[in-house]
Amino acid sequence: MSKKVLTILMIAVIGSNAMFLSGCRAEGSGVIGDIATPTQRITVEAYVDKMKAGWIGQMAGVGWGGPTEFRYKGEIIPEDKMPAWKPELINQFRQDDIYVEMTFLRTLELYGMDVSIRQAGIDFANSGYPLWHANNEGRTLLRRGIAPPDSGHPEFNKHADDIDYQIEADYAGLIAPGMPNVAIQLGETFGRLMNYGDGLYGGQFVGGMYAEAFFETDMEKIVRAGLKCIPEGSQYAECIRDVLAWYKQFPDNWQKTWQLIEAKYQDNPAYRRFSCSGPQSDFNIDAKINGAYIVMGLLYGQGDPDQTIIISTRCGQDSDCNPSNAGGILFTTIGFKNLPEKFTSALDPEGKFSHTPYNFPMLVEVSKKLVRQSVVRAGGRVETNAEGREVFVIPIEAPKPGKLEQCWEPGPIANSRFTEEEMAKITAIVGQDLSEDIAKFAPGWKVASCGTEMEPGLHEQALGKSNVLVTHPLDRRTGCQLSRVLKLPDSKKTVLRLTVGHHPQGDWALIVAVDGKQITRNIVGKETATDGWMQTEVDLSDFAGKRIKLELINQPTDWAFEAAYWAEIAIASQ
C-alpha cells in the first residue's frame, strides 16, 4: 500500500473515530412507538459534515472525468490521457449530472417526502434543461400526457435500462442516512419517471450505498449494502456480484477485472437485451456496466479519493457520471472536514446550480430540512444528547427491494395518463411556440416540442399548396407533437385524413399515436410522396365511443431537412 493511500486511510479512520466519540454513531435499542427497535445514532453535526462531502464528491468526480465522457468506449483510458485535477473544477454548476437531481429535491422541498409520483412527473415535465436518453424520453412522454410510472415503462420508453436515474440517485441516499428503504422508495417515486428494471435498480443501488456510507467506511460492505436494495435475480445484481468476486480474485489488478466486465457486460448480447444503441455497439449507456465502473473505483480505489475517481473514470463509457457517483459515496465516508483541501479550497459558495434555486449553502440547507422529514417518516426521532447536540435516532431496518422486473420481459403497463387538470399544470414551452398558428390551421389541436429550424409556422404558400403548417423536430431524438383530445362516436367509422409533405432534400417519419401508443408509422419522403405530398388515412374505429388523446408526430430520421409540411388534418365519421 502506498504512503499516500495509508495517509488517507488514517485520516478517514481518525475522523470517523472522532465523530464516533462525539456521538456520530452508536448502535443499541430504543422504543420507537410502542415497539423496542434496534437503532443507530448520528449527531446532526456529523450528518451535515458527511452530507456536504457527498455533494462535493459528486462535483469532484464529474468535473475531473468530464473531458473524457464517452470518448473511450470499450477501452481503458490511457493513464496519460487522464485529465489533471485543478481546484476550480469543483464548481460544477452547469452539469446535468448534478442539477437534474435537484429538480427532485425541489419537489420534495415543496411537497414533502410523501409527494405523489404524479406531482413528481409534473415537476420533471416542467424542467427546462436539455436531456438525453431515458431522461429525455421520459420527460417527452410526460409532456405528452403519459403519466408515471408508464413514462418509464419499456412499452413507451426505449431507454428504460439506460443509466439516467443511476446518475441522479445520489440525493436519495444523502437525505436517508442509514435508511435504505427511504432511498428505495424515493426511487419508486422519481426513478420511475424515466427508468424500469435494471435502469431503476442502478439508482436504488447507488442510493443504498450512500445511506450506508454515513455509518460505514469499508467499501466492500458499502457495496454489499447497496446490493441488498435491489432484487437478487436482476442482471444488475449479478453484475455487481461478479465485480465483487473478481475483485477478490484479482485484488491488485483492476485492469483484469475490467477485461472480465467487458467480456460479459459489453460483448455478450445476453446482457445487452435492452441496450438502446443495440447489443453490438461499442457505445454502452446501460446502467449495469456503468454501475460496475462505479464499484471498480470504490473497491480498487482503497479509500483514496484520487484513485477512486481516476479508476472509475479510466474504465471509460460514461466516464464523468461514474466517478461522480463513486466520488460522492467515498467522500461521504470521509466527511467534509477531512477532505483534501484541493477539493474544497476553490468552491464558490455563491455559484448557482443551473436551472435550480440553489447555491451550495442552500443545497446543504434543503438537505438538512429533508433529512429530518426522512428520519421521522422512517419511525425515528431527533434527540438532544448530554453535550447539548442534536442526534438522529434511526431505526435499523433490513432493505426491502421491489419485485424483479426486466425491460426485455416487462410487466403490464399501468395505463396511467394525466388528467386535463394535471396537463394544465405542465406549462413548459419547449422550442417554437406555434399556439397561434395551430389555432388558425387546425382549431382544437396543440403543438409541442417544435424545433426552431426551417421556419416553422403557418405559411401562405409552401411546396405548391396554400395554407401550410410547417413543423420541425425539437432535436435528433424528440419529434414535434401535434395533439388533440376528442371523444369518438359510438357507432360510426371514424378516420383521420392527412395530407403531408416533405422538403425536397429530406424526409421524416409520420407517427400516429393514441393515448401514447404508436398505431402507425410511415416515412414521408421521395419514395412515398408524389410531387412532395402524401395523402393517408388512419382508421380510428377501434376506439369508437372512447375519449382519446390523438397525436401526430413529426419524428426525425437522419437529421437532414426534417421539416414536416401539413396541408390537411381532418377527422371524419361515416
SEFIPA-36070 format. One record per residue (C-alpha): chain; x, y, z negated. Coordinates in steps of 0.1 Angstrom, whole numbers. Layout:
N
+--------+-------+-------+-------+
: cadena :     x :     y :     z :
+--------+-------+-------+-------+
:      A :     X :     Y :     Z :
...
+--------+-------+-------+-------+
//
This chain:
574
+--------+-------+-------+-------+
: cadena :     x :     y :     z :
+--------+-------+-------+-------+
:      A :     0 :     0 :     0 :
:      A :    14 :    34 :     9 :
:      A :    21 :    60 :   -17 :
:      A :    -5 :    83 :    -1 :
:      A :   -32 :    57 :    -4 :
:      A :   -22 :    49 :   -40 :
:      A :   -23 :    85 :   -50 :
:      A :   -58 :    90 :   -35 :
:      A :   -70 :    59 :   -53 :
:      A :   -55 :    71 :   -86 :
:      A :   -72 :   105 :   -82 :
:      A :  -106 :    88 :   -75 :
:      A :  -103 :    65 :  -105 :
:      A :   -92 :    93 :  -128 :
:      A :  -121 :   115 :  -116 :
:      A :  -145 :    86 :  -119 :
:      A :  -134 :    78 :  -155 :
:      A :  -136 :   114 :  -165 :
:      A :  -172 :   116 :  -153 :
:      A :  -180 :    83 :  -170 :
:      A :  -167 :    96 :  -203 :
:      A :  -188 :   128 :  -198 :
:      A :  -219 :   107 :  -192 :
:      A :  -217 :   101 :  -155 :
:      A :  -227 :    65 :  -157 :
:      A :  -239 :    42 :  -184 :
:      A :  -260 :    11 :  -179 :
:      A :  -284 :    -2 :  -205 :
:      A :  -321 :    -4 :  -210 :
:      A :  -348 :    21 :  -218 :
:      A :  -385 :    24 :  -219 :
:      A :  -399 :    35 :  -185 :
:      A :  -436 :    39 :  -191 :
:      A :  -446 :    10 :  -213 :
:      A :  -421 :   -14 :  -200 :
:      A :  -384 :   -20 :  -210 :
:      A :  -365 :   -15 :  -178 :
:      A :  -327 :   -16 :  -171 :
:      A :  -314 :    19 :  -164 :
:      A :  -284 :    37 :  -152 :
:      A :  -274 :    73 :  -161 :
:      A :  -256 :   101 :  -143 :
:      A :  -253 :   136 :  -155 :
:      A :  -268 :   162 :  -132 :
:      A :  -234 :   179 :  -131 :
:      A :  -218 :   147 :  -118 :
:      A :  -246 :   141 :   -94 :
:      A :  -242 :   176 :   -79 :
:      A :  -204 :   171 :   -76 :
:      A :  -208 :   139 :   -57 :
:      A :  -237 :   151 :   -35 :
:      A :  -217 :   181 :   -24 :
:      A :  -188 :   159 :   -15 :
:      A :  -211 :   137 :     6 :
:      A :  -222 :   166 :    27 :
:      A :  -186 :   177 :    31 :
:      A :  -176 :   142 :    42 :
:      A :  -202 :   143 :    69 :
:      A :  -189 :   176 :    81 :
:      A :  -153 :   165 :    80 :
:      A :  -159 :   133 :    99 :
:      A :  -179 :   148 :   127 :
:      A :  -156 :   178 :   130 :
:      A :  -125 :   156 :   132 :
:      A :  -139 :   130 :   155 :
:      A :  -159 :   154 :   177 :
:      A :  -135 :   158 :   206 :
:      A :  -134 :   121 :   211 :
:      A :  -171 :   114 :   213 :
:      A :  -178 :    87 :   239 :
:      A :  -145 :    94 :   257 :
:      A :  -133 :    59 :   247 :
:      A :  -158 :    31 :   254 :
:      A :  -148 :    -5 :   249 :
:      A :  -112 :     5 :   239 :
:      A :   -94 :    17 :   208 :
:      A :   -84 :    53 :   208 :
:      A :   -46 :    55 :   211 :
:      A :   -30 :    69 :   179 :
:      A :   -15 :    98 :   198 :
:      A :   -49 :   108 :   211 :
:      A :   -64 :   113 :   177 :
:      A :   -70 :   150 :   171 :
:      A :   -52 :   168 :   143 :
:      A :   -72 :   179 :   113 :
:      A :   -75 :   216 :   108 :
:      A :   -92 :   230 :    77 :
:      A :  -115 :   252 :    97 :
:      A :  -130 :   221 :   114 :
:      A :  -151 :   217 :    82 :
:      A :  -175 :   244 :    94 :
:      A :  -198 :   222 :   115 :
:      A :  -228 :   244 :   115 :
:      A :  -238 :   237 :   151 :
:      A :  -235 :   199 :   150 :
:      A :  -267 :   179 :   157 :
:      A :  -252 :   151 :   137 :
:      A :  -257 :   174 :   107 :
:      A :  -286 :   197 :   113 :
:      A :  -312 :   172 :   126 :
:      A :  -314 :   155 :    92 :
:      A :  -320 :   190 :    76 :
:      A :  -353 :   190 :    95 :
:      A :  -363 :   161 :    73 :
:      A :  -350 :   179 :    42 :
:      A :  -371 :   209 :    51 :
:      A :  -402 :   187 :    54 :
:      A :  -395 :   172 :    20 :
:      A :  -389 :   206 :     5 :
:      A :  -422 :   219 :    18 :
:      A :  -444 :   189 :    13 :
:      A :  -427 :   168 :   -14 :
:      A :  -414 :   132 :   -15 :
:      A :  -449 :   118 :    -7 :
:      A :  -451 :   136 :    26 :
:      A :  -470 :   117 :    52 :
:      A :  -453 :   102 :    83 :
:      A :  -477 :   122 :   104 :
:      A :  -466 :   155 :    89 :
:      A :  -430 :   144 :    93 :
:      A :  -438 :   138 :   130 :
:      A :  -454 :   172 :   135 :
:      A :  -424 :   190 :   120 :
:      A :  -400 :   169 :   141 :
:      A :  -421 :   177 :   172 :
:      A :  -418 :   214 :   165 :
:      A :  -380 :   213 :   162 :
:      A :  -362 :   235 :   188 :
:      A :  -328 :   219 :   192 :
:      A :  -316 :   197 :   222 :
:      A :  -318 :   160 :   216 :
:      A :  -307 :   128 :   232 :
:      A :  -317 :    91 :   233 :
:      A :  -341 :    78 :   206 :
:      A :  -344 :   113 :   191 :
:      A :  -353 :   129 :   224 :
:      A :  -376 :   101 :   234 :
:      A :  -394 :   101 :   200 :
:      A :  -399 :   139 :   200 :
:      A :  -412 :   138 :   235 :
:      A :  -437 :   112 :   226 :
:      A :  -448 :   131 :   195 :
:      A :  -453 :   162 :   216 :
:      A :  -474 :   142 :   240 :
:      A :  -497 :   132 :   211 :
:      A :  -483 :    97 :   203 :
:      A :  -481 :    98 :   165 :
:      A :  -457 :    78 :   144 :
:      A :  -449 :    50 :   140 :
:      A :  -457 :    45 :   177 :
:      A :  -433 :    73 :   187 :
:      A :  -405 :    49 :   176 :
:      A :  -421 :    16 :   188 :
:      A :  -403 :    -2 :   217 :
:      A :  -436 :    -2 :   237 :
:      A :  -432 :    35 :   242 :
:      A :  -396 :    43 :   231 :
:      A :  -370 :    26 :   252 :
:      A :  -342 :    39 :   230 :
:      A :  -356 :    24 :   197 :
:      A :  -324 :     4 :   190 :
:      A :  -301 :    34 :   195 :
:      A :  -280 :    50 :   168 :
:      A :  -302 :    81 :   161 :
:      A :  -317 :    75 :   126 :
:      A :  -284 :    60 :   115 :
:      A :  -267 :    93 :   123 :
:      A :  -292 :   112 :   103 :
:      A :  -299 :    90 :    73 :
:      A :  -272 :   105 :    50 :
:      A :  -297 :   128 :    35 :
:      A :  -318 :    99 :    23 :
:      A :  -290 :    84 :     1 :
:      A :  -278 :   118 :   -11 :
:      A :  -311 :   125 :   -27 :
:      A :  -315 :    90 :   -40 :
:      A :  -286 :    82 :   -63 :
:      A :  -289 :    46 :   -75 :
:      A :  -323 :    44 :   -59 :
:      A :  -321 :    22 :   -28 :
:      A :  -358 :    18 :   -25 :
:      A :  -362 :    56 :   -22 :
:      A :  -337 :    55 :     7 :
:      A :  -356 :    26 :    23 :
:      A :  -389 :    44 :    20 :
:      A :  -375 :    76 :    35 :
:      A :  -365 :    55 :    65 :
:      A :  -401 :    43 :    68 :
:      A :  -412 :    79 :    69 :
:      A :  -386 :    96 :    90 :
:      A :  -367 :    68 :   108 :
:      A :  -399 :    55 :   124 :
:      A :  -403 :    88 :   142 :
:      A :  -378 :    76 :   167 :
:      A :  -365 :    41 :   158 :
:      A :  -376 :     5 :   152 :
:      A :  -359 :   -28 :   142 :
:      A :  -321 :   -25 :   141 :
:      A :  -323 :    12 :   150 :
:      A :  -343 :    17 :   118 :
:      A :  -322 :    -7 :    97 :
:      A :  -290 :    12 :   106 :
:      A :  -303 :    43 :    88 :
:      A :  -316 :    23 :    58 :
:      A :  -283 :     6 :    56 :
:      A :  -264 :    39 :    55 :
:      A :  -289 :    54 :    30 :
:      A :  -284 :    24 :     8 :
:      A :  -247 :    28 :     8 :
:      A :  -249 :    64 :    -2 :
:      A :  -273 :    55 :   -30 :
:      A :  -247 :    30 :   -43 :
:      A :  -217 :    54 :   -38 :
:      A :  -229 :    75 :   -68 :
:      A :  -221 :    46 :   -91 :
:      A :  -195 :    25 :   -73 :
:      A :  -161 :    30 :   -58 :
:      A :  -154 :    -5 :   -44 :
:      A :  -161 :    -2 :    -7 :
:      A :  -169 :   -38 :    -2 :
:      A :  -195 :   -36 :   -30 :
:      A :  -210 :    -5 :   -14 :
:      A :  -213 :   -22 :    19 :
:      A :  -230 :   -52 :     4 :
:      A :  -254 :   -29 :   -15 :
:      A :  -264 :   -14 :    18 :
:      A :  -269 :   -48 :    33 :
:      A :  -295 :   -56 :     6 :
:      A :  -316 :   -28 :    20 :
:      A :  -323 :   -44 :    54 :
:      A :  -337 :   -78 :    64 :
:      A :  -312 :  -107 :    62 :
:      A :  -323 :  -121 :    95 :
:      A :  -317 :   -90 :   116 :
:      A :  -289 :   -88 :   141 :
:      A :  -278 :   -56 :   123 :
:      A :  -273 :   -75 :    90 :
:      A :  -255 :  -103 :   109 :
:      A :  -231 :   -77 :   124 :
:      A :  -222 :   -62 :    90 :
:      A :  -217 :   -97 :    75 :
:      A :  -194 :  -105 :   104 :
:      A :  -173 :   -74 :    97 :
:      A :  -170 :   -83 :    60 :
:      A :  -159 :  -118 :    69 :
:      A :  -134 :  -107 :    95 :
:      A :  -120 :   -81 :    70 :
:      A :  -114 :  -110 :    46 :
:      A :   -97 :  -129 :    73 :
:      A :   -76 :  -101 :    86 :
:      A :   -73 :   -76 :    57 :
:      A :   -43 :   -58 :    72 :
:      A :   -52 :   -58 :   109 :
:      A :   -82 :   -37 :   117 :
:      A :   -74 :   -39 :   154 :
:      A :   -80 :   -77 :   153 :
:      A :  -114 :   -72 :   136 :
:      A :  -122 :   -45 :   163 :
:      A :  -115 :   -71 :   190 :
:      A :  -139 :   -96 :   174 :
:      A :  -166 :   -69 :   171 :
:      A :  -160 :   -61 :   208 :
:      A :  -163 :   -97 :   219 :
:      A :  -196 :  -103 :   202 :
:      A :  -214 :   -70 :   200 :
:      A :  -202 :   -53 :   231 :
:      A :  -196 :   -81 :   256 :
:      A :  -222 :  -107 :   246 :
:      A :  -256 :   -97 :   262 :
:      A :  -274 :  -116 :   234 :
:      A :  -265 :   -88 :   211 :
:      A :  -275 :   -61 :   235 :
:      A :  -310 :   -72 :   244 :
:      A :  -325 :   -37 :   240 :
:      A :  -295 :   -17 :   250 :
:      A :  -307 :    15 :   267 :
:      A :  -277 :    15 :   290 :
:      A :  -280 :   -22 :   299 :
:      A :  -262 :   -51 :   284 :
:      A :  -232 :   -48 :   308 :
:      A :  -225 :   -11 :   304 :
:      A :  -193 :     0 :   286 :
:      A :  -214 :    28 :   271 :
:      A :  -229 :    14 :   239 :
:      A :  -250 :    36 :   216 :
:      A :  -267 :     6 :   200 :
:      A :  -269 :    10 :   162 :
:      A :  -252 :   -23 :   154 :
:      A :  -218 :   -18 :   169 :
:      A :  -216 :    18 :   158 :
:      A :  -226 :     6 :   123 :
:      A :  -198 :   -19 :   124 :
:      A :  -174 :    10 :   131 :
:      A :  -187 :    29 :   100 :
:      A :  -179 :    -2 :    79 :
:      A :  -145 :    -6 :    96 :
:      A :  -135 :    29 :    83 :
:      A :  -148 :    22 :    48 :
:      A :  -131 :   -12 :    44 :
:      A :   -98 :    -6 :    61 :
:      A :   -95 :    30 :    50 :
:      A :   -89 :    16 :    15 :
:      A :  -103 :    48 :    -2 :
:      A :   -80 :    71 :    18 :
:      A :  -101 :   100 :    33 :
:      A :   -78 :   104 :    62 :
:      A :   -76 :    68 :    71 :
:      A :  -113 :    62 :    66 :
:      A :  -122 :    89 :    92 :
:      A :   -93 :    80 :   115 :
:      A :  -102 :    43 :   118 :
:      A :  -139 :    49 :   123 :
:      A :  -130 :    74 :   150 :
:      A :  -104 :    53 :   167 :
:      A :  -129 :    24 :   171 :
:      A :  -145 :    45 :   199 :
:      A :  -180 :    48 :   213 :
:      A :  -200 :    74 :   192 :
:      A :  -167 :    84 :   175 :
:      A :  -179 :   115 :   158 :
:      A :  -211 :   102 :   143 :
:      A :  -195 :    71 :   128 :
:      A :  -167 :    88 :   110 :
:      A :  -193 :   113 :    97 :
:      A :  -213 :    85 :    80 :
:      A :  -181 :    69 :    68 :
:      A :  -166 :   101 :    55 :
:      A :  -198 :   111 :    37 :
:      A :  -201 :    78 :    19 :
:      A :  -164 :    78 :     8 :
:      A :  -164 :   114 :    -2 :
:      A :  -195 :   108 :   -24 :
:      A :  -175 :    83 :   -44 :
:      A :  -146 :   108 :   -48 :
:      A :  -166 :   139 :   -58 :
:      A :  -162 :   175 :   -46 :
:      A :  -138 :   185 :   -74 :
:      A :  -114 :   157 :   -65 :
:      A :  -114 :   161 :   -27 :
:      A :   -81 :   171 :   -10 :
:      A :   -80 :   209 :    -6 :
:      A :   -77 :   207 :    32 :
:      A :  -113 :   196 :    33 :
:      A :  -127 :   224 :    12 :
:      A :  -104 :   254 :    15 :
:      A :  -119 :   269 :    47 :
:      A :  -155 :   262 :    40 :
:      A :  -177 :   292 :    49 :
:      A :  -204 :   293 :    22 :
:      A :  -224 :   318 :    43 :
:      A :  -223 :   298 :    76 :
:      A :  -259 :   288 :    85 :
:      A :  -267 :   254 :    99 :
:      A :  -282 :   258 :   133 :
:      A :  -320 :   256 :   136 :
:      A :  -323 :   254 :    98 :
:      A :  -328 :   279 :    70 :
:      A :  -298 :   265 :    51 :
:      A :  -262 :   275 :    44 :
:      A :  -241 :   252 :    23 :
:      A :  -251 :   266 :   -11 :
:      A :  -288 :   264 :    -1 :
:      A :  -283 :   229 :    12 :
:      A :  -270 :   219 :   -22 :
:      A :  -299 :   236 :   -40 :
:      A :  -326 :   219 :   -19 :
:      A :  -308 :   185 :   -25 :
:      A :  -309 :   193 :   -63 :
:      A :  -346 :   201 :   -61 :
:      A :  -354 :   169 :   -42 :
:      A :  -334 :   145 :   -63 :
:      A :  -354 :   155 :   -94 :
:      A :  -385 :   145 :   -75 :
:      A :  -369 :   113 :   -64 :
:      A :  -359 :   103 :   -99 :
:      A :  -394 :   109 :  -113 :
:      A :  -411 :    93 :   -83 :
:      A :  -389 :    62 :   -89 :
:      A :  -401 :    60 :  -125 :
:      A :  -370 :    77 :  -141 :
:      A :  -367 :   109 :  -161 :
:      A :  -343 :   137 :  -170 :
:      A :  -329 :   138 :  -205 :
:      A :  -305 :   161 :  -224 :
:      A :  -276 :   143 :  -240 :
:      A :  -258 :   152 :  -272 :
:      A :  -235 :   176 :  -253 :
:      A :  -265 :   195 :  -240 :
:      A :  -261 :   183 :  -205 :
:      A :  -289 :   171 :  -184 :
:      A :  -288 :   134 :  -174 :
:      A :  -308 :   115 :  -148 :
:      A :  -321 :    82 :  -163 :
:      A :  -327 :    60 :  -133 :
:      A :  -344 :    26 :  -133 :
:      A :  -323 :    -2 :  -118 :
:      A :  -343 :   -20 :   -92 :
:      A :  -334 :   -46 :   -65 :
:      A :  -338 :   -32 :   -30 :
:      A :  -370 :   -42 :   -12 :
:      A :  -363 :   -42 :    25 :
:      A :  -391 :   -42 :    51 :
:      A :  -401 :   -72 :    71 :
:      A :  -380 :   -84 :   100 :
:      A :  -388 :   -68 :   134 :
:      A :  -368 :   -68 :   166 :
:      A :  -370 :   -44 :   195 :
:      A :  -370 :   -72 :   222 :
:      A :  -398 :   -90 :   205 :
:      A :  -418 :   -62 :   188 :
:      A :  -449 :   -65 :   167 :
:      A :  -481 :   -48 :   177 :
:      A :  -484 :   -10 :   182 :
:      A :  -504 :    10 :   157 :
:      A :  -525 :    28 :   183 :
:      A :  -516 :    59 :   164 :
:      A :  -525 :    92 :   181 :
:      A :  -525 :   128 :   168 :
:      A :  -559 :   144 :   164 :
:      A :  -568 :   176 :   182 :
:      A :  -563 :   194 :   149 :
:      A :  -528 :   179 :   145 :
:      A :  -519 :   186 :   181 :
:      A :  -528 :   223 :   174 :
:      A :  -501 :   223 :   148 :
:      A :  -475 :   213 :   174 :
:      A :  -466 :   247 :   186 :
:      A :  -432 :   242 :   201 :
:      A :  -429 :   256 :   236 :
:      A :  -401 :   239 :   254 :
:      A :  -389 :   251 :   287 :
:      A :  -411 :   272 :   310 :
:      A :  -444 :   285 :   298 :
:      A :  -469 :   276 :   326 :
:      A :  -501 :   281 :   305 :
:      A :  -515 :   309 :   327 :
:      A :  -505 :   292 :   359 :
:      A :  -522 :   258 :   350 :
:      A :  -553 :   276 :   338 :
:      A :  -557 :   291 :   373 :
:      A :  -547 :   260 :   392 :
:      A :  -564 :   232 :   371 :
:      A :  -586 :   245 :   343 :
:      A :  -586 :   222 :   312 :
:      A :  -551 :   209 :   319 :
:      A :  -519 :   218 :   299 :
:      A :  -483 :   217 :   308 :
:      A :  -454 :   207 :   285 :
:      A :  -416 :   202 :   289 :
:      A :  -413 :   221 :   322 :
:      A :  -378 :   230 :   331 :
:      A :  -368 :   263 :   345 :
:      A :  -351 :   253 :   377 :
:      A :  -366 :   256 :   413 :
:      A :  -390 :   284 :   405 :
:      A :  -418 :   266 :   385 :
:      A :  -452 :   282 :   386 :
:      A :  -482 :   288 :   408 :
:      A :  -472 :   297 :   444 :
:      A :  -495 :   311 :   471 :
:      A :  -477 :   291 :   497 :
:      A :  -453 :   261 :   494 :
:      A :  -444 :   234 :   519 :
:      A :  -472 :   245 :   543 :
:      A :  -500 :   244 :   517 :
:      A :  -518 :   272 :   498 :
:      A :  -522 :   275 :   460 :
:      A :  -495 :   250 :   449 :
:      A :  -483 :   245 :   414 :
:      A :  -446 :   237 :   411 :
:      A :  -431 :   220 :   381 :
:      A :  -397 :   206 :   372 :
:      A :  -384 :   181 :   346 :
:      A :  -371 :   196 :   314 :
:      A :  -338 :   176 :   316 :
:      A :  -323 :   144 :   331 :
:      A :  -345 :   123 :   307 :
:      A :  -375 :   144 :   300 :
:      A :  -403 :   147 :   326 :
:      A :  -426 :   176 :   328 :
:      A :  -460 :   166 :   315 :
:      A :  -495 :   177 :   327 :
:      A :  -521 :   165 :   303 :
:      A :  -559 :   167 :   296 :
:      A :  -582 :   151 :   271 :
:      A :  -615 :   141 :   285 :
:      A :  -645 :   118 :   280 :
:      A :  -652 :    94 :   309 :
:      A :  -688 :    85 :   318 :
:      A :  -700 :    51 :   307 :
:      A :  -715 :    36 :   339 :
:      A :  -697 :    53 :   368 :
:      A :  -665 :    46 :   386 :
:      A :  -640 :    74 :   379 :
:      A :  -609 :    81 :   400 :
:      A :  -580 :   106 :   397 :
:      A :  -572 :   122 :   430 :
:      A :  -538 :   137 :   436 :
:      A :  -521 :   155 :   464 :
:      A :  -484 :   158 :   455 :
:      A :  -453 :   168 :   474 :
:      A :  -415 :   169 :   471 :
:      A :  -386 :   191 :   481 :
:      A :  -371 :   180 :   514 :
:      A :  -338 :   173 :   497 :
:      A :  -351 :   153 :   467 :
:      A :  -377 :   130 :   452 :
:      A :  -393 :   124 :   418 :
:      A :  -413 :    98 :   400 :
:      A :  -451 :   104 :   395 :
:      A :  -461 :    86 :   363 :
:      A :  -498 :    84 :   353 :
:      A :  -503 :    76 :   316 :
:      A :  -534 :    71 :   295 :
:      A :  -530 :    75 :   257 :
:      A :  -493 :    74 :   261 :
:      A :  -491 :    41 :   281 :
:      A :  -480 :    42 :   317 :
:      A :  -506 :    28 :   341 :
:      A :  -490 :    38 :   375 :
:      A :  -456 :    49 :   387 :
:      A :  -448 :    60 :   423 :
:      A :  -418 :    77 :   439 :
:      A :  -428 :   108 :   457 :
:      A :  -401 :   112 :   484 :
:      A :  -394 :   109 :   521 :
:      A :  -404 :    72 :   523 :
:      A :  -438 :    77 :   506 :
:      A :  -449 :   112 :   515 :
:      A :  -459 :   122 :   551 :
:      A :  -446 :   156 :   560 :
:      A :  -436 :   161 :   524 :
:      A :  -470 :   153 :   509 :
:      A :  -486 :   122 :   495 :
:      A :  -523 :   116 :   486 :
:      A :  -531 :    90 :   460 :
:      A :  -560 :    78 :   439 :
:      A :  -559 :    61 :   405 :
:      A :  -589 :    41 :   393 :
:      A :  -598 :    50 :   357 :
:      A :  -628 :    26 :   354 :
:      A :  -611 :     5 :   328 :
:      A :  -615 :    35 :   304 :
:      A :  -652 :    41 :   311 :
:      A :  -671 :    55 :   281 :
:      A :  -638 :    64 :   263 :
:      A :  -622 :    96 :   252 :
:      A :  -587 :    95 :   266 :
:      A :  -556 :   116 :   269 :
:      A :  -546 :   116 :   306 :
:      A :  -510 :   125 :   315 :
:      A :  -493 :   132 :   349 :
:      A :  -456 :   132 :   345 :
:      A :  -430 :   148 :   369 :
:      A :  -402 :   123 :   359 :
:      A :  -367 :   128 :   372 :
:      A :  -349 :   102 :   393 :
:      A :  -314 :   111 :   403 :
:      A :  -315 :   147 :   392 :
:      A :  -313 :   163 :   426 :
:      A :  -342 :   187 :   437 :
:      A :  -366 :   171 :   413 :
:      A :  -394 :   196 :   416 :
:      A :  -430 :   184 :   419 :
:      A :  -455 :   202 :   441 :
:      A :  -491 :   198 :   431 :
:      A :  -517 :   208 :   457 :
:      A :  -547 :   189 :   442 :
:      A :  -556 :   174 :   408 :
:      A :  -592 :   162 :   407 :
:      A :  -613 :   138 :   387 :
:      A :  -643 :   124 :   404 :
:      A :  -670 :   100 :   392 :
:      A :  -692 :    80 :   417 :
+--------+-------+-------+-------+
//
